[in-house]
Amino acid sequence: MPLLFSQVPQPLRYAEALLQRFATLARAVNADALLGGLVEAAAQLSGSELSQLYLLDDSHTRLTLNAEWQDGLLQPRVVASLPSDYDGEQLLQYCLCQNQVLSLEELDSSLHQIGFLPDTSRAWRSLLCLPLLDEHKRVNGLLLIASQTRRELQGFAASFGHLGSFVIAQLHLLQRLRSPRIDPPTISTITPCASGYGLIGDSAPMRSVYQLIGKVLHNPVSVLLAGETGTGKELVARAIHDCGARRSKAFVVQNCASLPENLLESELFGYRKGAFTGADRDHQGLFDAAHGGTLFLDEIGDMPLTLQAKLLRVLQEGEVRPLGNTETHKVDVRIIAATHHNLRSLVEEGRFREDLFYRLAQFPIELPALRERDQDILTLARHFADKASAFLQRDPCRWADSTLDHLAGYSFPGNVRELKGVVERAVLLCEGGELLPEHFTLRQDTSTDDNGMNLRQRMERVERSLLLDCLRKNRGNQTSAACELGLPRRTLLYRMQRLNISPADV
């Protein structure tokens, strides 16, 4: 007898019944019959009172109950009355995120959260939950069987896994066959994001970013976002939160460079009444405000060293101590940090703790500059123009071909933030319904004609452009720019003076 049926009572009879179910499901002509047939088959083959099927949505982030068989009947599924998500159900999320079969011979309501099971007069005693895989071995949903008598259901896992994967494949086939007839033949909707994470861009560097986001969505590791100013680090952080397991909780943002050390500490950790002059009441810190959710620490490289030590303790121990309090308490917060600095260089200079760096950089994601994803420039420009037109209650603007060429040839040192600003300004200036090159004010450092310039003049122009780009990348911070260029700060200041670069140019 094959190992597949070795733990099933009356294996030959079971194998024959299983083959009949495969044949029946293969003849299903719509999704309802297919999914309903699966939960019916699972309940009847296992002799259980309940069978449920949960499926992930197209973005693979939201879990929904799609079919349920209970006490010999297929339960009606009224979409408006269904829970929209099962994010808080630990047993379901364990199977989903860990891709593991879960078999509990003795359910205990005091130990296990079983709010997803229907209320009945008799308690649920045994449970089997298994992930369903598609042809690419990705989890597409969960199949659950529950019994009101104590039973060993593990023996059904292998065969039900094959049956469920067959149903997933059939469901995808039905969707592909029926999509031409279901989709309206009218104007198609332009989706601004190919990733499903709310981000725009289909270039190779952005696709790499999407892949990294998908790896970290359901894993509670800390994420470090690196990249130049204006590349969209906060958008990526919000995408990780909104599409991950913590999306139902708070997303809290704090810029570490915007507050002095004392204020930043009280904001992050909170304080108790009387902790310092002016503390006339208790104040909840951002770690507590983000409990269960995500805390996004922008410009982490500018955090003072003393606060870095306290942040490290939160990451290691999961506990905080408000100012003026002698006791700590636990918090469950996911940290996503971002910086435009090279943190490794700051570590070597002694300006950033090495242990905190390795703790934050469990999963680093480097965001590409806009000049590295040039094929996305026009897509982003159209998106920003459409949003600006809608905000101003105007018809969408047309784009002249010369305007598109004008944008495509610019490097955008300010990245996506600069592109957004110049496009919104251009829409405001546009009066004839067509965006023209003169509506865009782009900084052109190379506008001087090369004719008549000797080698020294050309080299100075290249050097000036290089220094300006580096200073803008570091938001005018001359020390950081000098460090990146490998120059002493005094040398950088001398070259800025010689090349007539003032802070206003940055």
C-alpha positions as MATLAB code, in Angstrom:
seq = 'MPLLFSQVPQPLRYAEALLQRFATLARAVNADALLGGLVEAAAQLSGSELSQLYLLDDSHTRLTLNAEWQDGLLQPRVVASLPSDYDGEQLLQYCLCQNQVLSLEELDSSLHQIGFLPDTSRAWRSLLCLPLLDEHKRVNGLLLIASQTRRELQGFAASFGHLGSFVIAQLHLLQRLRSPRIDPPTISTITPCASGYGLIGDSAPMRSVYQLIGKVLHNPVSVLLAGETGTGKELVARAIHDCGARRSKAFVVQNCASLPENLLESELFGYRKGAFTGADRDHQGLFDAAHGGTLFLDEIGDMPLTLQAKLLRVLQEGEVRPLGNTETHKVDVRIIAATHHNLRSLVEEGRFREDLFYRLAQFPIELPALRERDQDILTLARHFADKASAFLQRDPCRWADSTLDHLAGYSFPGNVRELKGVVERAVLLCEGGELLPEHFTLRQDTSTDDNGMNLRQRMERVERSLLLDCLRKNRGNQTSAACELGLPRRTLLYRMQRLNISPADV';
ca = [
       0.000    0.000    0.000;
       1.490    3.413   -0.947;
       2.686    5.584    1.934;
       0.111    8.198    0.854;
      -2.730    6.050    2.267;
      -0.886    4.172    4.997;
      -2.460    6.175    7.857;
      -6.000    6.300    6.466;
      -8.702    3.842    7.641;
      -9.777    1.380    4.895;
      -7.143    2.673    2.449;
      -8.414    0.880   -0.670;
     -11.933    2.187   -0.252;
     -10.548    5.629    0.551;
      -8.345    5.630   -2.579;
     -11.336    4.741   -4.769;
     -13.456    7.519   -3.206;
     -10.599    9.999   -3.648;
     -10.306    9.191   -7.364;
     -14.042    9.723   -7.766;
     -13.693   13.163   -6.179;
     -10.878   14.064   -8.580;
     -13.120   13.104  -11.505;
     -16.073   15.097  -10.133;
     -14.014   18.223   -9.528;
     -12.490   17.996  -13.003;
     -16.006   18.401  -14.455;
     -16.806   21.572  -12.464;
     -17.777   24.398  -14.826;
     -17.562   27.367  -12.441;
     -15.594   28.490   -9.406;
     -18.445   28.048   -6.911;
     -18.976   24.414   -7.880;
     -15.244   23.773   -7.798;
     -14.588   25.303   -4.370;
     -17.785   23.923   -2.878;
     -16.901   20.482   -4.206;
     -13.489   20.651   -2.518;
     -14.815   21.408    0.980;
     -17.542   18.770    0.554;
     -14.969   16.187   -0.485;
     -12.617   17.035    2.401;
     -15.381   16.793    5.007;
     -16.901   13.575    3.696;
     -13.632   11.783    2.964;
     -12.321   12.550    6.458;
     -15.663   12.021    8.200;
     -15.459   15.483    9.786;
     -18.233   17.909   10.609;
     -16.459   20.966    9.180;
     -14.303   21.854    6.213;
     -13.203   25.362    5.235;
     -11.294   26.788    2.276;
      -9.360   30.058    2.620;
      -7.796   31.729   -0.424;
      -5.317   34.584   -0.815;
      -6.218   37.543   -3.023;
      -4.302   38.534   -6.163;
      -1.661   40.413   -4.155;
      -1.141   37.343   -1.920;
      -1.680   39.418    1.214;
      -5.358   39.135    2.220;
      -6.835   35.817    3.363;
     -10.582   35.251    2.885;
     -12.942   32.388    3.649;
     -14.270   31.281    0.238;
     -16.128   28.033    0.946;
     -17.383   26.180    4.023;
     -19.033   22.778    4.536;
     -20.642   22.133    7.918;
     -22.869   19.321    9.189;
     -23.513   17.937    5.714;
     -24.417   21.270    4.074;
     -22.575   23.831    1.978;
     -22.834   27.081    3.912;
     -24.003   30.220    2.065;
     -21.266   32.761    1.469;
     -22.687   36.309    1.561;
     -19.714   38.489    0.689;
     -20.970   41.531    2.609;
     -21.168   39.541    5.832;
     -17.766   37.855    5.581;
     -14.727   38.908    7.589;
     -12.388   40.666    5.182;
      -9.207   39.296    6.675;
      -7.896   36.649    9.084;
      -4.732   38.522    9.975;
      -5.097   37.963   13.730;
      -5.715   34.202   13.598;
      -2.421   32.708   14.695;
      -3.107   29.112   13.630;
      -4.066   30.156   10.107;
      -1.171   32.582    9.805;
       1.285   29.915   11.021;
       0.293   27.549    8.216;
       0.210   30.379    5.693;
       3.526   32.056    6.509;
       5.522   28.951    7.457;
       4.059   26.721    4.713;
       3.564   23.984    7.306;
       0.812   21.422    7.938;
      -0.805   21.874   11.348;
      -2.499   18.887   13.020;
      -3.990   19.238   16.514;
      -5.514   16.104   17.981;
      -6.726   17.951   21.092;
      -7.871   21.549   20.678;
      -7.835   23.643   23.829;
      -9.694   26.964   23.664;
      -7.542   28.291   26.520;
      -4.362   27.671   24.495;
      -5.493   28.042   20.897;
      -7.287   30.955   19.281;
     -10.089   29.351   17.251;
     -12.293   32.343   16.503;
     -12.365   31.355   12.829;
     -14.330   28.179   13.664;
     -18.149   28.521   13.768;
     -19.897   28.571   17.137;
     -21.658   25.273   17.929;
     -23.200   23.586   20.947;
     -20.394   21.009   20.924;
     -16.758   22.036   21.189;
     -14.299   21.490   18.370;
     -11.781   18.826   19.470;
      -9.454   18.107   16.515;
      -8.156   20.170   13.619;
      -6.091   19.767   10.453;
      -4.922   22.788    8.453;
      -2.698   22.535    5.387;
      -1.392   25.028    2.803;
      -2.477   24.653   -0.823;
       0.200   25.143   -3.463;
      -0.045   26.188   -7.090;
       2.061   24.866   -9.940;
       4.926   27.178   -8.913;
       4.915   25.776   -5.343;
       3.574   29.065   -3.952;
       0.950   29.054   -1.205;
      -2.429   30.137   -2.601;
      -4.648   29.283    0.354;
      -5.485   26.935    3.205;
      -7.718   23.883    3.558;
      -9.001   23.229    7.062;
     -10.843   20.217    8.530;
     -12.234   20.175   12.070;
     -13.987   17.464   14.075;
     -16.066   17.568   17.258;
     -14.586   14.265   18.379;
     -10.960   13.645   19.229;
      -9.329   12.201   16.101;
      -5.977   11.854   14.391;
      -6.384   13.770   11.105;
      -2.706   13.940   10.065;
      -3.102   10.924    7.763;
      -5.323   12.929    5.391;
      -2.799   15.727    4.899;
      -0.894   14.320    1.913;
      -3.908   13.275   -0.161;
      -5.866   16.452    0.660;
      -2.805   18.490   -0.309;
      -2.825   16.889   -3.777;
      -6.586   17.345   -4.077;
      -6.384   21.004   -3.039;
      -3.523   21.760   -5.433;
      -5.538   20.168   -8.228;
      -8.471   22.444   -7.396;
      -6.212   25.530   -7.356;
      -4.903   24.626  -10.812;
      -8.457   24.078  -12.087;
      -9.549   27.405  -10.605;
      -6.753   29.249  -12.402;
      -7.679   27.463  -15.628;
     -11.340   28.503  -15.304;
     -10.309   32.092  -14.632;
      -8.107   32.174  -17.737;
     -10.827   30.644  -19.895;
     -13.542   32.982  -18.698;
     -11.616   36.243  -18.341;
     -12.121   37.371  -22.013;
     -15.906   37.115  -21.601;
     -15.999   38.634  -18.137;
     -13.746   41.636  -18.761;
     -15.700   44.552  -20.265;
     -14.639   45.461  -23.817;
     -14.734   49.181  -22.953;
     -11.877   51.442  -21.910;
      -9.326   49.462  -19.950;
      -8.170   50.665  -16.544;
      -4.529   51.633  -16.407;
      -2.939   50.139  -13.341;
      -0.196   52.448  -12.083;
       1.640   49.611  -10.371;
       2.906   46.368  -11.809;
       3.902   45.064   -8.411;
       0.704   45.125   -6.399;
       2.500   47.041   -3.633;
       1.285   50.533   -4.534;
       4.565   51.466   -6.235;
       5.000   52.664   -9.800;
       7.603   51.400  -12.224;
       8.358   48.358  -14.324;
      12.106   48.756  -14.842;
      14.533   45.989  -13.930;
      15.808   47.788  -10.773;
      12.239   48.257   -9.504;
      11.340   44.646  -10.234;
      14.273   43.643   -8.044;
      12.858   45.864   -5.290;
       9.428   44.212   -5.657;
      11.012   40.787   -5.278;
      12.747   41.847   -2.076;
       9.529   43.331   -0.689;
       7.732   40.058   -1.363;
      10.393   38.151    0.584;
       9.992   40.243    3.716;
       6.220   40.827    3.858;
       5.358   37.963    6.205;
       8.676   37.772    8.046;
       9.118   39.915   11.176;
      12.740   40.899   10.488;
      13.960   44.494   10.627;
      14.350   46.203    7.257;
      16.897   48.868    6.318;
      15.991   51.018    3.308;
      18.933   52.793    1.702;
      19.033   55.160   -1.212;
      19.344   58.765   -2.250;
      16.945   61.425   -1.032;
      13.698   61.404   -2.979;
      13.773   57.747   -4.072;
      10.603   56.835   -2.152;
      11.867   55.108    0.974;
       8.760   55.965    3.000;
       6.523   54.638    0.207;
       8.370   51.318    0.287;
       8.093   51.176    4.082;
       4.354   51.789    3.876;
       4.022   49.131    1.170;
       5.751   46.573    3.424;
       3.345   47.487    6.233;
       0.144   47.704    4.165;
       0.750   44.416    2.360;
       2.195   42.508    5.304;
       0.803   40.737    8.315;
       0.677   43.929   10.422;
      -1.488   45.954    8.031;
      -4.448   46.096   10.451;
      -2.296   47.911   13.043;
      -0.708   51.354   13.162;
       2.008   52.640   10.832;
       3.958   55.330   12.723;
       6.590   57.591   11.136;
       9.388   59.515   12.870;
      12.189   61.462   11.196;
      15.242   61.089   13.433;
      16.829   64.264   12.046;
      13.859   66.537   12.744;
      14.112   66.709   16.557;
      16.914   67.378   19.047;
      18.083   64.435   21.130;
      15.992   65.059   24.264;
      12.764   65.615   22.359;
      13.395   62.603   20.126;
      13.937   60.373   23.149;
      10.687   61.475   24.799;
       8.803   61.042   21.521;
      10.088   57.520   20.976;
       9.908   56.163   24.509;
       7.306   58.393   26.142;
       7.487   59.805   29.653;
       5.691   59.813   32.964;
       4.271   62.830   34.742;
       7.021   64.694   36.577;
       9.876   63.123   34.607;
      11.193   66.611   33.767;
      10.127   70.228   33.956;
       6.944   70.671   31.980;
       5.944   66.972   32.035;
       2.507   67.611   33.574;
       0.963   64.368   32.317;
       1.880   60.906   31.049;
       2.836   60.789   27.399;
       2.670   57.662   25.257;
       5.777   57.081   23.145;
       5.833   56.086   19.501;
       6.905   52.513   20.324;
       3.697   52.101   22.327;
       1.640   53.864   19.670;
       2.977   51.417   17.076;
       2.388   48.312   19.255;
       1.427   45.443   16.980;
       2.278   47.512   13.915;
       5.259   49.195   12.271;
       7.528   52.070   13.329;
       9.323   53.737   10.422;
      12.478   55.557   11.532;
      13.534   57.841    8.704;
      17.091   59.230    8.539;
      18.299   56.708   11.132;
      21.885   57.721   10.391;
      21.254   61.067   12.137;
      20.121   59.470   15.423;
      22.416   60.410   18.362;
      24.653   57.645   19.702;
      23.005   57.599   23.145;
      19.607   56.945   21.580;
      21.107   54.301   19.325;
      21.948   52.267   22.437;
      18.354   52.485   23.681;
      16.988   51.543   20.261;
      19.279   48.498   20.235;
      17.752   47.319   23.514;
      14.255   47.599   22.051;
      15.316   45.495   19.076;
      17.046   42.884   21.245;
      14.683   42.621   24.215;
      11.413   43.954   22.791;
      10.874   46.250   25.758;
      10.911   49.989   26.463;
      11.236   52.143   29.567;
       9.525   55.570   29.450;
      11.387   58.538   30.898;
      10.735   58.878   34.611;
       9.727   55.228   34.994;
      11.728   52.511   36.728;
      10.048   49.582   35.019;
      10.117   48.326   31.453;
       7.248   46.844   29.496;
       7.058   44.703   26.379;
       6.175   46.066   22.944;
       5.631   44.235   19.680;
       6.862   46.604   16.981;
       8.427   46.012   13.620;
      11.215   48.484   12.868;
      11.787   49.733    9.330;
      14.668   52.203    9.135;
      15.784   54.389    6.248;
      18.838   56.461    5.466;
      20.551   58.228    2.597;
      23.913   57.876    4.375;
      26.381   55.065    3.926;
      25.960   53.520    7.377;
      29.080   51.365    7.001;
      31.161   54.519    6.601;
      29.463   56.044    9.652;
      30.306   52.892   11.630;
      33.970   53.182   10.624;
      33.967   56.830   11.710;
      32.454   55.942   15.081;
      29.248   57.888   14.379;
      26.974   54.845   14.272;
      26.957   51.764   16.485;
      28.180   48.654   14.719;
      25.903   46.312   16.698;
      22.853   48.443   15.855;
      23.847   48.517   12.192;
      23.908   44.728   11.923;
      20.646   44.483   13.862;
      18.865   46.951   11.574;
      20.367   45.549    8.395;
      18.891   42.076    8.778;
      17.210   42.696    5.441;
      18.641   45.656    3.496;
      16.860   47.027    0.424;
      18.721   49.494   -1.806;
      16.349   51.791   -3.712;
      17.569   52.814   -7.168;
      17.985   56.441   -8.154;
      15.617   57.676  -10.850;
      18.481   58.003  -13.342;
      18.982   54.214  -12.993;
      15.381   53.495  -13.966;
      15.019   55.831  -16.920;
      12.230   53.804  -18.520;
      10.025   54.630  -15.509;
      10.416   58.415  -15.839;
       7.640   58.899  -18.373;
       5.312   56.475  -16.559;
       5.790   58.396  -13.331;
       5.419   61.751  -15.076;
       2.072   60.762  -16.604;
       0.886   59.455  -13.248;
       1.787   62.692  -11.434;
       0.230   64.788  -14.197;
      -3.046   62.845  -14.042;
      -3.181   63.205  -10.253;
      -2.469   66.935  -10.441;
      -5.127   67.410  -13.124;
      -7.679   65.517  -11.041;
      -6.813   67.621   -7.983;
      -7.294   70.831  -10.011;
     -10.509   69.387  -11.539;
      -9.113   69.686  -15.066;
      -9.157   67.321  -17.993;
      -5.949   65.239  -18.289;
      -3.179   67.096  -20.089;
      -1.742   65.920  -23.400;
       1.993   65.385  -23.732;
       3.950   66.838  -26.642;
       6.609   64.502  -28.022;
       9.271   67.156  -27.486;
       8.270   67.335  -23.812;
       8.737   63.612  -23.329;
      12.169   63.804  -24.960;
      12.985   66.770  -22.723;
      12.164   64.797  -19.564;
      13.815   61.570  -20.717;
      17.131   63.385  -21.239;
      17.315   64.799  -17.704;
      19.082   62.975  -14.846;
      16.807   64.195  -11.989;
      19.320   64.550   -9.148;
      16.344   65.035   -6.792;
      14.905   61.702   -7.965;
      11.156   61.005   -7.863;
      10.458   63.895   -5.496;
      11.956   66.349   -7.981;
      10.045   64.792  -10.883;
       6.783   65.087   -8.954;
       7.427   68.744   -8.184;
       8.298   69.805  -11.737;
       5.332   67.914  -13.217;
       2.862   69.455  -10.764;
       4.245   72.913  -11.522;
       4.000   72.248  -15.250;
       0.325   71.258  -14.919;
      -0.347   74.534  -13.100;
       1.388   76.500  -15.874;
      -0.333   74.593  -18.681;
      -3.291   76.513  -20.087;
      -3.797   75.009  -23.532;
      -4.235   71.392  -22.433;
      -0.831   70.326  -23.779;
       2.342   70.071  -21.702;
       5.256   71.743  -23.530;
       9.003   71.844  -22.704;
       8.751   75.473  -21.587;
       6.402   74.419  -18.776;
       9.239   72.471  -17.128;
      12.052   74.140  -15.213;
      14.891   71.620  -15.149;
      18.296   72.470  -13.743;
      20.779   72.190  -16.566;
      24.353   72.363  -15.304;
      25.701   71.372  -18.718;
      23.965   74.062  -20.731;
      27.231   75.871  -21.572;
      28.420   75.257  -25.092;
      31.514   73.081  -25.298;
      32.851   74.972  -28.336;
      35.806   77.131  -27.505;
      36.457   75.484  -24.097;
      39.922   74.196  -23.397;
      40.691   70.992  -21.471;
      41.073   72.751  -18.108;
      37.680   74.469  -18.460;
      35.968   71.236  -19.399;
      37.537   69.385  -16.475;
      36.389   72.132  -14.082;
      32.850   71.876  -15.421;
      32.827   68.093  -14.907;
      34.241   68.521  -11.386;
      31.648   71.199  -10.552;
      28.833   68.951  -11.732;
      30.206   66.046   -9.682;
      30.474   68.136   -6.515;
      26.971   69.560   -6.945;
      25.449   66.107   -7.443;
      27.186   64.787   -4.327;
      26.158   67.797   -2.212;
      22.545   67.513   -3.347;
      22.558   63.798   -2.654;
      23.700   64.548    0.908;
      21.218   67.429    1.298;
      23.975   70.030    1.504;
      25.871   68.256    4.295;
      29.464   69.088    3.439;
      30.977   66.592    5.893;
      28.989   63.699    4.425;
      29.753   64.807    0.872;
      33.462   65.026    1.629;
      33.380   61.565    3.199;
      31.665   60.106    0.136;
      34.160   61.746   -2.209;
      37.103   60.615   -0.090;
      38.267   64.185    0.531;
      39.106   66.133    3.695;
      36.344   68.639    4.430;
      38.836   71.519    4.080;
      39.714   70.357    0.559;
      36.035   70.167   -0.375;
      35.468   73.738    0.847;
      38.490   74.960   -1.142;
      37.227   73.325   -4.343;
      33.712   74.694   -3.792;
      35.179   78.186   -3.481;
      37.390   77.722   -6.538;
      34.470   76.429   -8.632;
      32.100   79.134   -7.368;
      29.685   76.716   -5.646;
      27.553   78.375   -2.976;
      24.958   76.808   -0.610;
      22.248   78.419   -2.760;
      23.317   76.277   -5.716;
      22.640   73.123   -3.704;
];
